[in-house]
Amino acid sequence: MALFGKLFEKKYCSVCGTELGVFGKTKLADGLLCKECAGKLSPYFTGARQATVDQIKEQLAYREQNKQAVAAFAPTRTLGNDTKVYIDEDDCKVVVTRASNWRSVNPDVFNYDQITGCNYDVDESRDEVTYKDKEGNTKSYNPPRYEYEYDFYITIFINHPYVSKIRFKLNQNTIERKGSVEYMSAENLAKEICDALTQVRQGVRDAKAPKTAMQCPHCMATTVPDENGCCEYCGGALI
């Protein structure tokens, strides 16, 4: 009877206190999470079952703060098809989301220096083409014939408290022939996204790199170029 009673004991969300039903809840390391609270977490967060209640509360607080970053985000460049990479080149921010009305879903806003890498890969699958003989038996061609399908995937690596990487399919429709216009178009777009995010990362590294002292050709002083590449003494252009 005790086991039966425990089975039907009421359970509540450890974050908001909502009574939980039989379905639609997530088990945490030390509690339970309702569907509504789980829906507020980052869509790229995969560690809920290992997270504690306190860690989930911290992430929900971050997600509330993220709404301000979304409101201020103004993309100057957009790359992708179904899932898109939005880049705010003026404020050095990046957003990756599939939502068309992306502001309404509170997508994570990443700083340039949180993007640690980006690559793409091509998933190839094949099915053998067969035929029926006079008796209706399935037969293989000699040599065997195959139909191929190709899908491009982008993986973005991120240094973030709740997101370590984002992986998404680039092409909307499966590509049937290697080297086709569709294949080349997807490959070019994949390279463009990877190049853009690699340049974003490199720009951060260059900005953080220590500047070397040099002699100003105008006033002959030994100086370190300022943020505009000018002499700190006379203001003359150095680079």
Buried (B, 14 or more C-beta within 10 A) or exposed (E): EEEEEEEEEEBBBBBEEBEBEEEEBBEBBEBBBBBEBBEBBBBBBEBBEEBEBBBBBBBBEBBEEBEEBBEEBEBEEEBBBEBBBBBBBEBBBBBBBBEEEBEEEBBBBBBBBBBBBBBBEBEEEEEEEEEEEEEEEEEEEEEEEEEEEBBBBBBBBBEBEBBBBBEBBBBEEEBEEEEEEBBEBBBEBBEEBBEBBBEBBEBBEEEEEEEEEBEBEBEEBEBEBEEEEBBEEEEEEBE
